[in-house]
Amino acid sequence: MYAFAASGWESAAVLVVDSLGEAQTTTLAIGRQPEPGRPVLHPLHALTDPASLGYAYGAVTEHLGWRRGDEEGTVMALAALGDPARFRTLFAHAIPITESGFALNPDYFAPRVLSSSYTRLTPRFTAETCPRRAPDAPIAEAHRDLAAALQERTEQVMLYLACLARTRTGMKRLCLGGGVATNCVSVGKIIESGLFAEVFLPPAPGDAGTAIGAAAAVHLAGSASPLAGIAGACYLGPAFPDHPLDLAAWQGLTAHQLCGDAAEFLAEQLADGQIVGLFQGRVEAGPRALGNRSILASPLWAGVVARLNDTVKFREPFRPFAPMVTAERAADYFTLGQEAPFMSMASGVTELAREQIPAVVHANDTARVQTVTKDGNPFMHAVLTAFARHTGVPVLINTSLNVKGRPICGTPAMALDCLANSGLDALLLEGRWITS
């Protein structure tokens, strides 16, 4: 419901790929909106546990030393550094494609149980791949190759499911949901395939989005008024526009109230190489910072990715950073061919991007791009436009306002803590410029 209602489209195929709902793990439906704000879903097909792509990806994530249900994105990033050929045959047997979708081979994936003390992978899987990696252990070639093969098989299965959606629904547009839909590289492969004229993901496609979908379903069942405020919306959380600023708990910080054009000022600081936290407006729904709770940096400065990973985010050095770009100039740098407002799709890059902004191009020659429109986020669009005037490039690095293992900064106090305890140069908090 959320995936389709948030699209605002009159009709679309709706594909949800997850770890587990009730008993279902993968569902396909047709969404229709006979009148604005009155979406209706017609279920067509479902797979049930144990056939779960999310379960498989989480199991291997845990085997590689990261937290399942949280750090699958780290494994997706690591995959770009490995060779999938080493374990390609294993994953073809472990996750076979079937007429109805796919299955999990119990020789490799143990059945799901409630207790976390049981491993999700069998001794055969370990014997044919590598021992389980401790979280603090070095990353070996086998780990990179295992991640690469897992990612490749995930992309193949997701593309096959998209083919089923196109064939069984006849729809020219696709809405995606579920935790596996956060695998932006797989989404990019579906878009590149040309199966659909357009693909949409809501800003919170995983479990968190079910709250919005449930509220929408209850409203539609009990109210004559149409849905409003869901289609295309991502800035749905609380805002702190008049929050009093008390720096007593952060005595090393100083604040200045900006009197002029804040977007122009911020663009100048970014062009000069500063790394800045941005706290403005309402909190984003979903896992991505989209310009309201962001850390911004210029992609033009040498060493910016290493500095962000080492001194600001405190995370693995191989993890890439996402670019944000004005929608008007996106095609100059990215080959996606459609808008990507919620940073949920990996795009190929142009030669201009490789030349001008290699800092945002990952090892697999993609970037998880966010396209920004004047209507979607007026302030960030103004910052990008001003940055382009200063540098000639309408692209900034955008990552979430937090450090590894911490949630996105939802309150001013959290943002001030982030500034005080990381390598950020400054924080722009509702028009106030704060430095350490």
N, C-alpha and C positions, 0 to 999 in steps of 0.2 A: 504493500500500500504506500509506504513512504517513497520507495524508489520511483513509482509511477506518479503519485500526486505531486512530488517535488519537481518533476519534469515540466508540468504544465501542458503536456502534449495531449492531443485529442485521442490518439491511439498509439500503441507500441507493444512489442513483445517485452515481457518482464522476466528476467532470469535472476534467481537468487542462489548463490553458492556459498555455503557456510560450513562450519564444523557440525553444529547440531541445533535444530529448533526444538520441536517436541521429539518426534521420531524422524522427521524429514531433515535431509541435509542439502538437497538441491531441488528447486521448484521452478516450474515454467508456467507462465500464465499470459493471457492477453489482457491488456489494460485498455479500457475505452472510457472516454469522457463525453457522454452525449450532450452535456451542457456544462458550462464553466463551473468548476468547483464541485462537480459531482462525479468523481472517478469511480469506475466499477471494474472489478477484476473477475476474470473467468479462468480458474485453474485448469491446466491441461495435463500436466505430467509432474511426477515427483520421484526422487530417489530417497531411500531411507537408510538409516544406519545399518550396517557398518560402511556403506559406500559413501565416504566423506572425504572430500579433497582437503577441507580445512583440518580434519583430524590428521591426515597424512603429513601435511606441511608442518603442523604444530609438533608432531612426533619427531620429525627430522630436525626441526629447529632446536628442540630440547636435546637431541642426541649431539648436536653441534655445539652445545654449551650455552645457548641462550634461552630465555624464558618463553615457553610456548604461550600463545594467546596475547603476546605483547611485543616480542622482538622478531617476528617473522620478517619484518622489513629489513632487518640487519642481514638476514640470510639472503634475501632477494638482492641486496647490494653486493654481498660477497660473491654471489653467483656469477657476476660479470667478470670475476678474476679467475674463474676455473674453467676446466675443459669438461663439458658434459659427456663426451664420448666414453670416458672411463667407466661410468655407471649407467650408461644409456640403456643397455639391455636389461639390467636389473630393474630399473624403474618401469620399463615396458612390461615386465612380468609382474611387478609389484602393484602397478596401477593400470590394469588392462582397460582399454576402451571397448565398450560393448554397444550393442544396438540401441540400448536405452540410455546410454551415457558412459558410465565407467564403473569399476568395482575396485575394491581393495583385496589383495591376495593375503589370506590369513597366514601364509607361510612367512610373510614379512611384517605385517601389521597385526599386532595382538588385538583382541576385542576390547572395546571401550568398557571400563569399569569405573565405579564411583571413587575408589581410593586412588590417590595420587602416588601411592607407594609402588604401584605396579607400572612397569615400563610399557610404553605403547609399541615398542618394536621388539621383534623376536630375536633370539640368539642367532638365527640364520642371517638376518639383516646385518647384524654386527659382524658376523664372520665374513660376509661377502663385501663389506665396506670398510669400516674402521672402528676401533673402540670409541666409546662415548668420550667426548672432549670435556674436560673440566672448564668451568667458565673463565678461569684465569690462565689457562694453558695457552701456549702459542698456537697460532693458526697454521696448520700444515697444508701441503698440496692436496692431500686426500680430503680435507675439509672443504677446500675451495671447489674441488671437483664434485664432491657430493652435493654441495649447494647448487652448483651449475646444472647437474643432472635433474635434481628435484625441480628447479625452476623451469627447465626446458619441458619436463613432463607436465608441469602445471599449465604452462602456456598451451601445450598441445591439447590437453583435456578441455581447457577453457574455450579454445577455438572450436573444438568439436561440439561442445555444448551450445556455443553461439550458432553453429551451423544447424543444429537441431532446432534451435529457437526460430531461426529464419525459415526453415522448411516447414515446421509444424504450425507456425502462426501466419506466415505470409506477410508479416509486417516489415516495413522498411526502416523502422527505428527500434532501438533496443534500450531498455532501462536495466541497469545492473544493480544488485544489492547483495548483502551478505559479507562476512568477513573476508572471504577470498577475493571479493571485488576490490579490496584495498591493494591488491597486487597490481600496481599500476603498469608494470611491464606487460602482464597478460592483457590488460585492458587495451594498451597500445597496440598489441598484436591483433586484437579483434578489430580495432578501428582501421589499421593498415590493410586488413584483409579485404575491405570493401564490401563485406557481407551486408552492412547496414549503411544507410545514408548518414546516420548520426547515432552516436552512443551517448547515454547520459548516466551519470552516477550522482546521487545526492551527496551532500557534504559529509553525512554520517552514515555510510553504507553498512557498517557493522552493527553489533548488538545495540549500541547506544541509539541508533536510529529507530529501533523498534518502539521507543517511547513516543516518538512523533507519529509513527504509523498507527500505533494503538489509539492515540488521541484522535487522529483523523478518522479511524474506523468507528469509534464511539460517537463522534460528532455526526458522521454521515448516517448512522443508524438511528439517532435520536433527535435530529434537528432538521428543520426544513430549509435552513439557511446554508448556502454553499461554503465550502472550505475557503479560507483566505489566509495569506501570510506564509504559505508553505512553498509554493512554486518559485524556484530560483532563489530561495532565501537561505542564507548561511549565518548571518550575524544575529543570533537568536538568544544569546545569554545576557547576563546582567551588565550594566554600564555604570561608571563612576564619574560622571561629568563634573560634579562639584565637590569631589572628595577633598576634605581638608588635608593638607600636606604637613605632616609632623615627622621631622627627620631625627627626633630624639634617639630613636633606637638605631639609627645609622649615622653616627656622628661624623663619619668620614665623608659623607655626601653633602653636596651643595646644590641648590636649585635656583633657577632663574626663570621668570615668567617671560615667554616669548610674546612680543608685541606686534611684530610684523607678520609676514607670510610664513607660517610654520612649514608648509610643504617646500617652499623655496629654501628656507634655512636648512631643513633636514637634507635636502638634495645636495646642498653645498658641502655639508659635513661628510656625507657619504662619498662624494666625489673626491674629497681630500683624504679618503682612506679610513675614516672612522667606522667602527662597528657599533651599531646603535640598536638598543631595544626600543620597541614601539608599543605603547599601551594606549589605545584610544577606542572609544565607542564600545559596542556590545561584543561580548565574547563569541568567538566562532563556535558553531555546532560542529562536532566531529573532531577527528584527530589532527587536522592540519591547521596551522596558523595561516591566515589568509589576509594579513595586513592590519589586523587589529591587536593581535598579541604575537608580534613577530620580532625576530632579530634580522636586521637588514645590513647588507654590506655591498660594496662595489665589487663586481666580478673582474674588474680591470686591474686590480692590484696583485702583484706577484705574491705568492705564499698565503693568500687569503683563506684558502680551504684548510691548509694545515693550521693556521692560526685559529680559525673557528673551531676545528675539532680538538686541538690541543689545549687551548686556553679559555675558550668560551663554553663549548658544549661538553667537553671532557668525554669524548666518545671515540669509537674505533676510527683509525685514520683512513680506511678505505670507503667510508660512507660518504656519499655525494650530497651536495646541497642543491636545492631546487631553485630555478629561476622564476621570477615574475616579470611580465612584459605587458606593455599596453596592447590591447587587442588589435589596435590598428596596425601595429608593427610586428605582430607575432609571426606572420608568414615569412618575414625577412630572416628569421633565425630558426624557426621550428617547422617541421613538415607535417604536423598532425592533421591540418586541414579542417579543424573545427575548434570552437571555443572550449577552453578547459578552465572554468572559473574556480574549481575547488581543488586544484592541484592533485588530481586523482588519475591522471593519464600520462604515461611515458611517451614522449614524442621523439622521433628522429630529428636530427639537427641539420642545418644547412652548412655550406662551406663558410659562410659569413660567421656563423656561430663558432665554428671550429677556430677561425682566425681571431675573432674579437673577444669571445667569452669562453675560452676552454675551461675555465674554472667551474662551469656549471654543466659540462659535458662528462657523463660517466664513462667508465671503461667500455661499456657496451654501446657507446655512441648514441646514447639517449639522454633525455632530461625530463624530469617530472615537472612540466611547465604549469604555471598559473597565468591565465590571461585575465587582464584587469580592464574593465570598462569604466567609463565615467559615471554611469548609473550605478554599477555594482559597488564600487568603493571610490567615491569622488576624491577623497584625500590621497589614497595611494596612487590613483591615476595622475593626480597633480604632482606627486613626488616623482613618479617615473617620467613624466613629461619634462619636469624641471631638470632631472638628472640627465635626460637626453640633450637638453640645451647645453649643459655644462660639458658633457663627454661625447656626445654624438651617438650614445648607446641607450636605448630605452629599456634596459634590463637590469634588475637587481637580484642579488642573492636573498632569498627569503627562507628562514627557518624559524621554528617555534621558539617563543620566549620562555626558555627553560634550560636546564642542564640535564644531562642524561640521568634517567631514573626518577626525575621529578615531573609533576604534571605541568601543563601549560599554565602560565601565571594568570590566574583568574581574578586576582585582587591587586590593588596598588601595593600592599605590603609584600606580596609574593614577588612582584616586579622589582621592588627596591632590594629585596634579599638577593635576587638574581644579579642585579647590578653590583651589589656589594661583595658578592662571593664568586664572581666570574671575571673574565677578561674583557667584558664590555667596556667600551670607552664612555658611553653615555646612555641615558634613557630619556626618551621623549614621552612624558606621562601627561596626557590631557593638556597639552600646550605648555607644559613646564619642562625645561631642559635641565636634567640632573646629571651631575658628573661626580666622580670620586677623586 
